Amino acid sequence: MKIFCTGASGYIGGSVAAHLIAAGHQVSGLVRSPDKAEAVRARGIEPVMGTLDDSAVLAQAARTADIVVNAASADHKGAVTALLDALAGSGKLFVHTSGSSIVGTRAKGGRSDAVFDEDTPITPSPARAARVALNEFILAYRDKGCRPAIVCPSLIYGDGLGANPNSVQIPLLIKLAKKRGNAAHAGPGENVWSNVHIDDLVTLYALAIEKAPAGSFYFAENGELSMRDACVAINRMLGFAGPPAAMSMTEAAAEWGEGTTEDTMASNSRVRARRARQLGWKPNARGLIEEIEQGCYREMLRFWRPQS
């Protein structure tokens, strides 16, 4: 099949595209520059020059594809609208990438016992209300003659493909630990995030392409971990003695920015991928602690330079 993928040069989109190409599909991908076009072409992806604001480019690419995967942005309504309007009435599949911070609780590093599956009602934080509304907007296109589905990953880890071969939280923690000589978390670090390996995540996209009914929503997770436990593992991997440090929220915001601190590094996002497993998804990649201590993050250390 012909698949058009936004974010084809990024962590999720590049990894999904590589998996689909290996399965025999023809993949085209949205890229913003000649350098990125050359990079994705080298991986077997046909580049489509443009940005998420180029509605005509997006619509044309969607119309010529059998399937569209949006992995560039969880929040860009203009791009989503252009793609879905082009697919309306076609019966084609549109897979959108959201993120489990939609259930996030701003807990300043404290633990929450709230756990969500796909049927749990969500009252999003103000920072994620627009994303939840966009998800609802997307799924409503099941009544407009296309097949929308949403994959909603939790904290992603592991070595992916694309210009940025890694996700957000774990690299931020490792880079800060190298800078300080000790891992550090926001507040007490008791906040918990579910997590999923990138290798498992791409298989869920492939399964959704094959089997997801119109209007489907899937969390993606295979375990959970507190930020403090992640920091303990980072200290062991880096050979730092002693426990990780607890930063104040002000200190953490100075390192990561207020939004990232409040909604990602100090929040809780605990989800269960019940529907994904009912679809037949069977995640089996190595766990997050093992990946930190023995896997790609240890290997990546040689490419990271100390910050001055």
C-alpha positions as MATLAB code, in Angstrom:
seq = 'MKIFCTGASGYIGGSVAAHLIAAGHQVSGLVRSPDKAEAVRARGIEPVMGTLDDSAVLAQAARTADIVVNAASADHKGAVTALLDALAGSGKLFVHTSGSSIVGTRAKGGRSDAVFDEDTPITPSPARAARVALNEFILAYRDKGCRPAIVCPSLIYGDGLGANPNSVQIPLLIKLAKKRGNAAHAGPGENVWSNVHIDDLVTLYALAIEKAPAGSFYFAENGELSMRDACVAINRMLGFAGPPAAMSMTEAAAEWGEGTTEDTMASNSRVRARRARQLGWKPNARGLIEEIEQGCYREMLRFWRPQS';
ca = [
       0.000    0.000    0.000;
       0.961    3.631   -0.456;
       1.347    5.356    2.919;
       1.894    9.072    3.475;
       3.568    9.902    6.794;
       4.065   13.299    8.370;
       7.029   13.504   10.733;
       8.918   11.012    8.559;
      12.268   12.493    9.590;
      11.427   12.379   13.314;
      11.607    9.831   16.099;
       8.135    8.292   15.879;
       7.418    8.923   12.203;
      10.839    7.795   11.026;
      10.630    4.607   13.072;
       7.096    3.842   11.870;
       8.083    4.522    8.260;
      11.072    2.167    8.501;
       8.876   -0.595    9.897;
       6.281   -0.130    7.151;
       8.908   -0.109    4.399;
      10.352   -3.346    5.788;
       6.838   -4.816    5.587;
       6.702   -4.010    1.873;
       4.711   -0.763    1.818;
       5.572    2.323   -0.260;
       6.060    5.269    2.085;
       6.197    8.968    1.290;
       7.005   11.501    3.964;
       6.593   15.205    4.619;
       9.915   17.035    5.032;
      10.782   20.711    5.398;
      14.233   20.964    3.843;
      16.427   19.491    1.079;
      18.753   18.018    3.721;
      15.886   16.130    5.344;
      14.610   15.091    1.920;
      17.975   13.536    1.146;
      18.062   11.807    4.537;
      14.622   10.205    4.237;
      15.219    9.203    0.605;
      18.306    7.307    1.769;
      16.020    5.276    4.034;
      13.608    4.438    1.223;
      11.037    7.174    1.917;
       9.874    9.334   -0.994;
      10.103   12.944    0.255;
       7.195   15.377   -0.060;
       8.430   18.925    0.412;
       6.288   21.099    2.666;
       5.247   21.942    6.217;
       2.211   21.301    8.380;
       0.900   24.703    7.314;
       0.864   23.752    3.599;
      -2.744   22.563    3.377;
      -2.703   22.014   -0.383;
       0.443   19.884   -0.201;
      -1.007   17.799    2.617;
      -4.336   17.317    0.856;
      -2.709   16.213   -2.390;
      -0.435   13.755   -0.599;
      -3.392   12.332    1.328;
      -5.507   11.885   -1.791;
      -2.754    9.964   -3.587;
      -2.055    7.653   -0.613;
      -4.005    4.638    0.577;
      -3.259    5.424    4.239;
      -2.146    8.547    6.116;
      -0.095    8.463    9.346;
       0.235   11.787   11.172;
       3.290   11.569   13.426;
       4.547   15.153   13.192;
       2.432   16.922   15.801;
      -0.223   15.952   18.328;
      -1.631   19.482   18.326;
      -1.635   20.981   14.807;
      -5.346   21.243   13.989;
      -4.793   22.910   10.617;
      -2.771   19.979    9.311;
      -5.234   17.451   10.716;
      -8.166   19.268    9.099;
      -6.458   19.431    5.706;
      -5.638   15.722    5.797;
      -9.045   14.572    7.035;
     -11.007   16.761    4.629;
      -8.984   15.266    1.771;
      -9.848   11.765    2.991;
     -13.544   12.405    3.694;
     -15.741   10.047    1.695;
     -12.814    7.875    0.621;
     -13.001    5.200    3.314;
      -9.238    5.560    3.814;
      -7.436    5.171    7.129;
      -6.018    8.147    9.028;
      -3.813    7.289   12.022;
      -3.089   10.242   14.309;
      -0.422   10.339   17.017;
      -1.499   11.824   20.343;
       0.258   11.530   23.713;
      -0.666   10.257   27.153;
      -0.003   13.604   28.812;
      -3.697   14.171   28.006;
      -4.368   12.350   31.308;
      -1.494   14.084   33.077;
      -1.874   15.434   36.574;
       0.229   18.451   37.547;
       1.551   16.949   40.765;
       4.897   18.726   41.255;
       6.658   15.398   41.443;
       4.130   13.735   43.734;
       2.476   10.394   43.013;
      -1.081   10.031   41.743;
      -3.059    6.803   41.994;
      -5.280    7.678   39.030;
      -4.936    5.119   36.218;
      -6.673    5.500   32.857;
      -7.673    3.117   30.113;
      -9.443    4.047   26.897;
     -12.861    4.136   28.544;
     -11.894    6.255   31.568;
     -13.321    9.802   31.418;
     -10.638   12.473   31.087;
     -10.651   15.954   32.567;
      -7.500   17.371   30.984;
      -5.286   20.043   32.444;
      -5.632   23.441   30.742;
      -2.390   22.724   28.881;
      -3.878   19.602   27.276;
      -7.538   20.594   26.789;
      -6.960   21.544   23.150;
      -5.288   18.192   22.439;
      -8.221   16.269   23.899;
     -10.620   18.385   21.832;
      -8.546   17.687   18.714;
      -8.697   13.947   19.398;
     -12.489   14.155   19.586;
     -12.556   16.190   16.371;
     -10.487   13.511   14.601;
     -12.585   10.573   15.764;
     -15.788   12.338   14.650;
     -14.629   11.899   11.043;
     -15.761    8.292   11.295;
     -19.128    9.792   10.341;
     -17.643   11.517    7.274;
     -16.655    8.506    5.245;
     -13.109    7.832    6.390;
     -11.430    5.624    9.007;
      -9.807    7.704   11.756;
      -7.801    6.055   14.522;
      -5.553    7.454   17.263;
      -2.443    5.922   18.799;
      -1.636    7.582   22.132;
       1.862    6.652   23.367;
       3.038    7.035   26.924;
       6.710    7.836   27.680;
       8.589    6.423   24.679;
      12.110    5.065   25.058;
      14.622    3.194   22.970;
      16.683    3.863   19.862;
      14.556    5.017   16.948;
      15.207    6.478   13.533;
      14.993    9.976   12.093;
      16.831   13.213   12.699;
      16.087   12.896   16.424;
      16.528    9.196   17.261;
      15.252    9.494   20.812;
      12.294   10.886   22.710;
      12.037   13.457   25.477;
      12.088   12.469   29.122;
      14.948   10.008   29.496;
      17.455   11.997   27.387;
      16.583   15.128   29.383;
      17.279   13.302   32.639;
      20.545   11.819   31.377;
      21.850   15.105   30.000;
      21.051   16.866   33.256;
      22.741   14.118   35.257;
      25.906   14.464   33.166;
      25.817   18.224   33.635;
      25.378   18.045   37.417;
      27.355   14.880   38.158;
      24.224   13.359   39.682;
      20.743   12.541   38.402;
      17.971   14.899   39.513;
      14.190   14.874   39.373;
      11.530   17.532   39.901;
      10.200   17.535   43.442;
      10.247   14.170   45.237;
      10.270   12.283   41.918;
       7.439    9.996   42.998;
       5.374   10.872   39.918;
       4.760    7.899   37.653;
       4.669    7.612   33.872;
       3.657    4.583   31.883;
       6.164    3.805   29.160;
       6.562    1.975   25.865;
       9.589    0.931   23.807;
       9.755    2.461   20.326;
      10.143   -1.042   18.840;
       6.849   -2.095   20.415;
       5.146    1.161   19.476;
       5.785    0.776   15.753;
       4.172   -2.661   15.792;
       1.003   -1.088   17.215;
       0.876    1.327   14.274;
       1.207   -1.601   11.879;
      -1.552   -3.472   13.707;
      -3.811   -0.411   13.672;
      -3.268   -0.092    9.925;
      -4.314   -3.696    9.482;
      -7.206   -3.999   11.923;
      -8.348   -0.782   13.644;
     -12.018    0.044   13.110;
     -13.105    3.617   12.396;
     -13.098    5.782   15.513;
     -10.554    3.697   17.450;
      -8.342    5.079   20.229;
      -5.382    3.145   21.640;
      -3.100    3.913   24.557;
       0.378    2.415   24.146;
       2.200    1.229   27.296;
       4.037   -1.775   28.623;
       4.834   -0.895   32.232;
       5.354    2.201   34.355;
       8.083    3.831   36.418;
       8.538    6.788   38.727;
      10.922    9.543   37.698;
      12.965    8.843   40.813;
      13.412    5.185   39.840;
      14.493    6.295   36.373;
      17.042    8.636   37.971;
      18.380    5.846   40.193;
      18.951    3.735   37.089;
      20.643    6.674   35.349;
      23.029    7.116   38.278;
      23.907    3.417   38.132;
      24.472    3.630   34.376;
      26.692    6.694   34.719;
      28.561    5.316   37.725;
      27.439    8.117   40.074;
      27.312    7.171   43.754;
      24.478    8.108   46.060;
      20.807    8.878   45.513;
      19.491   11.307   42.900;
      18.745   14.889   43.926;
      15.326   16.479   44.335;
      15.034   19.836   42.574;
      12.529   22.513   43.455;
       9.983   23.260   40.747;
      11.701   26.606   40.159;
      15.035   24.878   39.703;
      13.529   22.261   37.390;
      11.766   24.914   35.312;
      15.081   26.722   34.890;
      16.488   23.522   33.367;
      13.556   22.334   31.255;
      11.087   25.200   30.970;
       7.874   25.584   32.931;
       5.598   23.703   30.523;
       7.881   20.696   30.148;
       8.436   20.588   33.895;
       4.777   20.851   34.900;
       3.221   18.660   32.197;
       5.963   16.136   31.524;
       8.775   15.847   34.051;
       6.787   16.422   37.271;
       3.390   15.054   36.237;
       1.780   11.629   36.411;
       0.561    9.823   33.305;
      -0.571    6.319   34.148;
      -2.427    4.469   31.400;
      -3.318    0.905   30.435;
      -3.319   -0.226   26.799;
      -6.379   -2.443   27.151;
      -7.772   -1.936   23.660;
      -4.387   -2.318   21.992;
      -3.946   -5.716   23.618;
      -7.489   -6.685   22.609;
      -6.474   -5.821   19.048;
      -3.672   -8.384   19.354;
      -0.741   -6.142   20.309;
       1.967   -8.046   22.192;
       4.795   -5.752   23.334;
       7.966   -7.660   24.165;
      10.922   -5.251   23.953;
      13.305   -4.742   26.877;
      12.045   -2.721   29.831;
      12.999    0.870   30.552;
      15.411    0.156   33.422;
      17.277   -2.414   31.338;
      17.394   -0.037   28.373;
      18.894    2.693   30.545;
      21.487    0.509   32.243;
      22.414   -1.914   29.455;
      20.904   -0.681   26.197;
      20.871    2.259   23.830;
      21.302    4.985   26.453;
      24.619    3.557   27.584;
      25.665    3.336   23.935;
      24.623    6.951   23.286;
      26.894    8.344   25.997;
      29.861    8.492   23.677;
      27.984   10.888   21.373;
      26.938   13.323   24.107;
      29.300   16.150   24.968;
      29.548   17.704   28.430;
      27.808   21.087   28.683;
      29.963   24.048   29.583;
];
